[in-house]
Amino acid sequence: MFKNPIICAADTKSTAEAIKLANAIKPHVGAIKLGLEFFTSNGAQGLQEVAKEGLPIFLDLKFYDIPNTVREAIYAATENGVDIITIHASGGKRMMQAAAEAAAQASILVRT
């Protein structure tokens, strides 16, 4: 999916720090990872701000819920500039199928 397979984790609550890191690493990595700490602090608005920097966004929230909820969460994430999402395989086959279908429709990568 990306020419560069390196993904850098932005383990911060600060949108400004994540943007600063994205700009510094942009020439050297394939994506930036934003996790639970960042998302809980900044939500969709924070994702959108970091996405404006032009580096693909890996949202690492490890989705695990009923199939419909995971499907809709993936759609919502892609509307906010997310390119890669993690899900828990322990959510079961139906949940993983729902996630894969949503990802295919949104043209993103889901890793289990």
MIMI-373364 format. One record per atom (N, C-alpha, C): residue number from 1; residue in three letters; atom name; x, y, z. Coordinates in pm, whole numbers. Layout:
nr / rest / atom / px / py / pz
NUM / ala / CA / X / Y / Z
...
//
This chain:
nr / rest / atom / px / py / pz
1 / met / N / 82 / -119 / 0
1 / met / CA / 0 / 0 / 0
1 / met / C / 87 / 125 / 0
2 / phe / N / 193 / 126 / 78
2 / phe / CA / 280 / 241 / 86
2 / phe / C / 417 / 204 / 31
3 / lys / N / 485 / 299 / -30
3 / lys / CA / 619 / 273 / -83
3 / lys / C / 717 / 244 / 29
4 / asn / N / 697 / 307 / 145
4 / asn / CA / 785 / 288 / 259
4 / asn / C / 708 / 213 / 368
5 / pro / N / 755 / 95 / 411
5 / pro / CA / 679 / 17 / 508
5 / pro / C / 697 / 64 / 653
6 / ile / N / 777 / 165 / 677
6 / ile / CA / 802 / 210 / 814
6 / ile / C / 687 / 299 / 861
7 / ile / N / 636 / 267 / 980
7 / ile / CA / 530 / 347 / 1042
7 / ile / C / 585 / 397 / 1176
8 / cys / N / 575 / 526 / 1198
8 / cys / CA / 625 / 586 / 1321
8 / cys / C / 510 / 614 / 1416
9 / ala / N / 525 / 570 / 1541
9 / ala / CA / 422 / 594 / 1642
9 / ala / C / 436 / 733 / 1701
10 / ala / N / 326 / 805 / 1703
10 / ala / CA / 320 / 935 / 1769
10 / ala / C / 249 / 915 / 1902
11 / asp / N / 322 / 875 / 2002
11 / asp / CA / 263 / 847 / 2133
11 / asp / C / 254 / 976 / 2213
12 / thr / N / 153 / 1055 / 2177
12 / thr / CA / 132 / 1184 / 2240
12 / thr / C / -16 / 1214 / 2247
13 / lys / N / -53 / 1301 / 2340
13 / lys / CA / -190 / 1351 / 2348
13 / lys / C / -204 / 1481 / 2270
14 / ser / N / -92 / 1540 / 2231
14 / ser / CA / -91 / 1673 / 2172
14 / ser / C / -101 / 1670 / 2019
15 / thr / N / -200 / 1738 / 1965
15 / thr / CA / -212 / 1749 / 1820
15 / thr / C / -92 / 1824 / 1763
16 / ala / N / -50 / 1930 / 1831
16 / ala / CA / 65 / 2009 / 1783
16 / ala / C / 191 / 1923 / 1776
17 / glu / N / 214 / 1840 / 1877
17 / glu / CA / 331 / 1752 / 1875
17 / glu / C / 320 / 1648 / 1763
18 / ala / N / 202 / 1594 / 1742
18 / ala / CA / 183 / 1495 / 1635
18 / ala / C / 208 / 1558 / 1498
19 / ile / N / 161 / 1680 / 1479
19 / ile / CA / 183 / 1751 / 1353
19 / ile / C / 331 / 1781 / 1333
20 / lys / N / 397 / 1824 / 1439
20 / lys / CA / 541 / 1853 / 1432
20 / lys / C / 618 / 1725 / 1396
21 / leu / N / 583 / 1614 / 1460
21 / leu / CA / 648 / 1487 / 1430
21 / leu / C / 620 / 1445 / 1286
22 / ala / N / 495 / 1458 / 1242
22 / ala / CA / 459 / 1420 / 1105
22 / ala / C / 544 / 1495 / 1003
23 / asn / N / 562 / 1622 / 1025
23 / asn / CA / 644 / 1702 / 933
23 / asn / C / 790 / 1660 / 935
24 / ala / N / 842 / 1627 / 1053
24 / ala / CA / 982 / 1587 / 1064
24 / ala / C / 1010 / 1452 / 1000
25 / ile / N / 915 / 1361 / 1009
25 / ile / CA / 939 / 1224 / 961
25 / ile / C / 886 / 1199 / 821
26 / lys / N / 807 / 1290 / 769
26 / lys / CA / 739 / 1270 / 640
26 / lys / C / 831 / 1215 / 530
27 / pro / N / 954 / 1265 / 515
27 / pro / CA / 1039 / 1212 / 407
27 / pro / C / 1095 / 1071 / 435
28 / his / N / 1078 / 1023 / 558
28 / his / CA / 1149 / 902 / 599
28 / his / C / 1059 / 782 / 630
29 / val / N / 928 / 802 / 639
29 / val / CA / 838 / 692 / 678
29 / val / C / 720 / 682 / 582
30 / gly / N / 646 / 574 / 596
30 / gly / CA / 530 / 553 / 511
30 / gly / C / 399 / 598 / 573
31 / ala / N / 396 / 613 / 708
31 / ala / CA / 274 / 652 / 777
31 / ala / C / 306 / 692 / 920
32 / ile / N / 210 / 755 / 985
32 / ile / CA / 222 / 789 / 1127
32 / ile / C / 108 / 719 / 1201
33 / lys / N / 142 / 661 / 1317
33 / lys / CA / 43 / 589 / 1398
33 / lys / C / -7 / 678 / 1510
34 / leu / N / -139 / 688 / 1518
34 / leu / CA / -204 / 759 / 1627
34 / leu / C / -287 / 658 / 1702
35 / gly / N / -270 / 654 / 1833
35 / gly / CA / -336 / 551 / 1911
35 / gly / C / -444 / 604 / 2004
36 / leu / N / -475 / 523 / 2102
36 / leu / CA / -584 / 550 / 2194
36 / leu / C / -561 / 679 / 2272
37 / glu / N / -440 / 700 / 2318
37 / glu / CA / -407 / 821 / 2394
37 / glu / C / -438 / 947 / 2312
38 / phe / N / -391 / 948 / 2187
38 / phe / CA / -414 / 1062 / 2099
38 / phe / C / -563 / 1079 / 2069
39 / phe / N / -628 / 970 / 2029
39 / phe / CA / -767 / 978 / 1987
39 / phe / C / -859 / 1018 / 2102
40 / thr / N / -833 / 967 / 2221
40 / thr / CA / -916 / 1002 / 2335
40 / thr / C / -902 / 1151 / 2369
41 / ser / N / -785 / 1204 / 2348
41 / ser / CA / -760 / 1346 / 2377
41 / ser / C / -812 / 1439 / 2268
42 / asn / N / -809 / 1395 / 2142
42 / asn / CA / -834 / 1486 / 2030
42 / asn / C / -946 / 1447 / 1937
43 / gly / N / -989 / 1323 / 1941
43 / gly / CA / -1099 / 1277 / 1858
43 / gly / C / -1076 / 1293 / 1709
44 / ala / N / -1186 / 1298 / 1637
44 / ala / CA / -1181 / 1307 / 1491
44 / ala / C / -1114 / 1435 / 1445
45 / gln / N / -1134 / 1543 / 1517
45 / gln / CA / -1072 / 1670 / 1478
45 / gln / C / -920 / 1659 / 1478
46 / gly / N / -864 / 1591 / 1577
46 / gly / CA / -720 / 1572 / 1582
46 / gly / C / -670 / 1489 / 1466
47 / leu / N / -743 / 1382 / 1431
47 / leu / CA / -706 / 1301 / 1315
47 / leu / C / -703 / 1385 / 1189
48 / gln / N / -805 / 1467 / 1172
48 / gln / CA / -815 / 1550 / 1052
48 / gln / C / -700 / 1650 / 1045
49 / glu / N / -661 / 1705 / 1158
49 / glu / CA / -551 / 1802 / 1160
49 / glu / C / -420 / 1737 / 1120
50 / val / N / -392 / 1619 / 1175
50 / val / CA / -268 / 1549 / 1141
50 / val / C / -272 / 1502 / 996
51 / ala / N / -386 / 1457 / 950
51 / ala / CA / -400 / 1410 / 811
51 / ala / C / -370 / 1520 / 710
52 / lys / N / -395 / 1645 / 746
52 / lys / CA / -368 / 1758 / 657
52 / lys / C / -219 / 1767 / 620
53 / glu / N / -134 / 1706 / 700
53 / glu / CA / 9 / 1711 / 675
53 / glu / C / 51 / 1620 / 560
54 / gly / N / -41 / 1537 / 512
54 / gly / CA / -16 / 1455 / 393
54 / gly / C / 47 / 1320 / 418
55 / leu / N / 67 / 1283 / 542
55 / leu / CA / 123 / 1152 / 575
55 / leu / C / 8 / 1057 / 606
56 / pro / N / 8 / 936 / 550
56 / pro / CA / -100 / 842 / 581
56 / pro / C / -113 / 820 / 732
57 / ile / N / -237 / 803 / 777
57 / ile / CA / -268 / 787 / 919
57 / ile / C / -303 / 641 / 949
58 / phe / N / -234 / 585 / 1048
58 / phe / CA / -262 / 452 / 1100
58 / phe / C / -331 / 474 / 1235
59 / leu / N / -460 / 443 / 1243
59 / leu / CA / -535 / 458 / 1367
59 / leu / C / -533 / 325 / 1440
60 / asp / N / -464 / 322 / 1552
60 / asp / CA / -444 / 198 / 1627
60 / asp / C / -533 / 196 / 1751
61 / leu / N / -662 / 168 / 1729
61 / leu / CA / -757 / 160 / 1840
61 / leu / C / -800 / 17 / 1870
62 / lys / N / -754 / -76 / 1789
62 / lys / CA / -782 / -218 / 1809
62 / lys / C / -933 / -243 / 1825
63 / phe / N / -1007 / -213 / 1719
63 / phe / CA / -1152 / -228 / 1723
63 / phe / C / -1191 / -371 / 1758
64 / tyr / N / -1290 / -382 / 1848
64 / tyr / CA / -1341 / -511 / 1894
64 / tyr / C / -1483 / -488 / 1945
65 / asp / N / -1580 / -526 / 1866
65 / asp / CA / -1720 / -502 / 1902
65 / asp / C / -1807 / -588 / 1812
66 / ile / N / -1937 / -566 / 1817
66 / ile / CA / -2025 / -640 / 1728
66 / ile / C / -1996 / -597 / 1584
67 / pro / N / -2021 / -686 / 1486
67 / pro / CA / -1984 / -657 / 1347
67 / pro / C / -2032 / -522 / 1295
68 / asn / N / -2158 / -488 / 1318
68 / asn / CA / -2211 / -364 / 1265
68 / asn / C / -2140 / -242 / 1324
69 / thr / N / -2108 / -247 / 1451
69 / thr / CA / -2040 / -135 / 1516
69 / thr / C / -1899 / -117 / 1459
70 / val / N / -1828 / -226 / 1440
70 / val / CA / -1694 / -218 / 1382
70 / val / C / -1702 / -166 / 1239
71 / arg / N / -1797 / -216 / 1162
71 / arg / CA / -1815 / -168 / 1024
71 / arg / C / -1834 / -17 / 1022
72 / glu / N / -1926 / 32 / 1103
72 / glu / CA / -1956 / 175 / 1104
72 / glu / C / -1840 / 257 / 1159
73 / ala / N / -1766 / 202 / 1254
73 / ala / CA / -1648 / 272 / 1307
73 / ala / C / -1542 / 286 / 1199
74 / ile / N / -1527 / 186 / 1116
74 / ile / CA / -1431 / 194 / 1006
74 / ile / C / -1474 / 299 / 905
75 / tyr / N / -1602 / 301 / 871
75 / tyr / CA / -1651 / 406 / 781
75 / tyr / C / -1624 / 545 / 839
76 / ala / N / -1654 / 562 / 968
76 / ala / CA / -1633 / 692 / 1033
76 / ala / C / -1485 / 730 / 1032
77 / ala / N / -1399 / 633 / 1059
77 / ala / CA / -1255 / 663 / 1061
77 / ala / C / -1206 / 707 / 924
78 / thr / N / -1251 / 641 / 820
78 / thr / CA / -1205 / 678 / 686
78 / thr / C / -1255 / 816 / 645
79 / glu / N / -1369 / 855 / 695
79 / glu / CA / -1419 / 990 / 668
79 / glu / C / -1334 / 1097 / 734
80 / asn / N / -1251 / 1055 / 829
80 / asn / CA / -1165 / 1148 / 902
80 / asn / C / -1018 / 1135 / 866
81 / gly / N / -989 / 1075 / 751
81 / gly / CA / -853 / 1072 / 700
81 / gly / C / -768 / 952 / 739
82 / val / N / -828 / 849 / 795
82 / val / CA / -753 / 731 / 837
82 / val / C / -730 / 637 / 719
83 / asp / N / -607 / 583 / 711
83 / asp / CA / -569 / 494 / 602
83 / asp / C / -551 / 349 / 645
84 / ile / N / -515 / 327 / 772
84 / ile / CA / -490 / 193 / 824
84 / ile / C / -558 / 184 / 961
85 / ile / N / -618 / 68 / 989
85 / ile / CA / -688 / 46 / 1116
85 / ile / C / -653 / -93 / 1168
86 / thr / N / -644 / -106 / 1300
86 / thr / CA / -628 / -239 / 1360
86 / thr / C / -762 / -285 / 1419
87 / ile / N / -783 / -416 / 1412
87 / ile / CA / -898 / -478 / 1477
87 / ile / C / -847 / -599 / 1554
88 / his / N / -924 / -645 / 1652
88 / his / CA / -890 / -766 / 1726
88 / his / C / -952 / -887 / 1657
89 / ala / N / -870 / -982 / 1619
89 / ala / CA / -920 / -1103 / 1556
89 / ala / C / -1010 / -1182 / 1651
90 / ser / N / -992 / -1164 / 1781
90 / ser / CA / -1077 / -1235 / 1877
90 / ser / C / -1222 / -1187 / 1871
91 / gly / N / -1248 / -1083 / 1792
91 / gly / CA / -1386 / -1038 / 1771
91 / gly / C / -1467 / -1136 / 1688
92 / gly / N / -1398 / -1229 / 1626
92 / gly / CA / -1466 / -1335 / 1552
92 / gly / C / -1474 / -1312 / 1402
93 / lys / N / -1512 / -1419 / 1335
93 / lys / CA / -1516 / -1420 / 1189
93 / lys / C / -1613 / -1316 / 1134
94 / arg / N / -1733 / -1306 / 1188
94 / arg / CA / -1831 / -1210 / 1136
94 / arg / C / -1782 / -1067 / 1153
95 / met / N / -1719 / -1036 / 1266
95 / met / CA / -1668 / -902 / 1287
95 / met / C / -1555 / -872 / 1188
96 / met / N / -1468 / -970 / 1169
96 / met / CA / -1357 / -949 / 1076
96 / met / C / -1407 / -934 / 932
97 / gln / N / -1509 / -1010 / 896
97 / gln / CA / -1568 / -996 / 762
97 / gln / C / -1630 / -857 / 744
98 / ala / N / -1700 / -811 / 845
98 / ala / CA / -1761 / -678 / 838
98 / ala / C / -1653 / -571 / 825
99 / ala / N / -1545 / -587 / 899
99 / ala / CA / -1434 / -492 / 892
99 / ala / C / -1370 / -494 / 754
100 / ala / N / -1348 / -613 / 701
100 / ala / CA / -1285 / -626 / 569
100 / ala / C / -1373 / -566 / 460
101 / glu / N / -1504 / -589 / 469
101 / glu / CA / -1596 / -532 / 369
101 / glu / C / -1595 / -380 / 375
102 / ala / N / -1600 / -324 / 495
102 / ala / CA / -1598 / -179 / 510
102 / ala / C / -1467 / -122 / 459
103 / ala / N / -1357 / -189 / 491
103 / ala / CA / -1226 / -141 / 447
103 / ala / C / -1215 / -146 / 295
104 / ala / N / -1266 / -252 / 236
104 / ala / CA / -1261 / -263 / 89
104 / ala / C / -1342 / -152 / 23
105 / gln / N / -1457 / -124 / 77
105 / gln / CA / -1541 / -18 / 23
105 / gln / C / -1476 / 119 / 41
106 / ala / N / -1402 / 134 / 150
106 / ala / CA / -1336 / 263 / 178
106 / ala / C / -1194 / 267 / 125
107 / ser / N / -1145 / 156 / 71
107 / ser / CA / -1010 / 146 / 17
107 / ser / C / -903 / 175 / 121
108 / ile / N / -914 / 111 / 238
108 / ile / CA / -810 / 122 / 340
108 / ile / C / -760 / -17 / 376
109 / leu / N / -657 / -21 / 459
109 / leu / CA / -596 / -144 / 502
109 / leu / C / -634 / -171 / 647
110 / val / N / -685 / -292 / 674
110 / val / CA / -717 / -334 / 811
110 / val / C / -623 / -448 / 844
111 / arg / N / -550 / -435 / 955
111 / arg / CA / -464 / -542 / 1004
111 / arg / C / -528 / -604 / 1126
112 / thr / N / -525 / -737 / 1133
112 / thr / CA / -580 / -806 / 1251
112 / thr / C / -467 / -856 / 1337
//
